[in-house]
């Protein structure tokens, strides 16, 4: 479950970072000035939303990895049994 959460957060972060990059690159082009005010404002709102979300996703991902590190370092026994790997597929 921790690995699924971490994968989800990383995937969402990368999606947001891609959109952030695309809007930032668009803002550098001449075509930005030819866009309507509404379109520019929509892109700015999306940029702002993506920036907030990527911070949140990466913070949560970092905390999840810290927890996983803590668990595997402090209580390694459950993670060393081969049964635990297959249990998730059987359930």
N, C-alpha and C positions, 0 to 999 in steps of 0.2 A: 504494500500500500504506500509506503514512503517513497519507493522508487517510482511508482505511478504518479504520485503527486509532484515529485521533482521533475519528471519528464514532462508533465503537463505544463508546469510553471516555466520550464526552459523553452518549450515549444511556443507558448504564448508570448514570452519575452522576445524571442527571435522574430515572431510575426510583427510585434509592435515596433521593434527596431527597424525592420525592413520598411514598414509604412512611414516611420519617422524619417528615414533616409530619403525615401521617395519624395516626400513633401519638401524636405529641405533642399533637395536638388531642383525640384520644380520652382521653388522660390528664387533660385539663382538665375533662372532662364528668363528670356524676354517674354515668353508666353505667359508668365505670371502676371505681368502688367496688362495683358490683353484679356485676362479672365475677368468676369463680372465680380463686383464687390461681394455678392452673395456666395459665389464659388470660392473666392479667396477666404471669406469668413468661415465657410464650411471646412475648408482645408485646415485653417488655423485651429478651429475647434477640435478637429480630429487629431491634429498634431499635439495639442495640449492634453487631450484624453489619453493618447498613446504614451506620452511622456509620463503621465501619472501612473498609468497601468504598468509600464515596464519597471518603474521604481518599485511598485508594490510587488509585482511578480518576482523580481530578483531578490527583494528583501525576504519574502516568504520562502523562496527557493534556498536561499542561504541559511535561513533558520532550519529548514527541513534537513539540509545536508549536515548542519551542526548537530541536530538531534540524531540523525543516522550514525554519525561519527561517534557520538557519545554512547549510543546503545551498543554499537559493535565493539567499542573499546572497553566499556564497563561491564557489559553482559554478553560476551561473545558466544556462549554455548548454544543458544537457539539458532544462531546464524551458521554454525559449523555442522549441523545435522543435515544430511542429504534429504531427509524426509520433508523438511520445511520447504524445499524448492518445489517438490511435486505436489504438496498439499494444496497449494493455490490452484493447480490445474484440475484437481480431483473434485474440489468443492463446487 
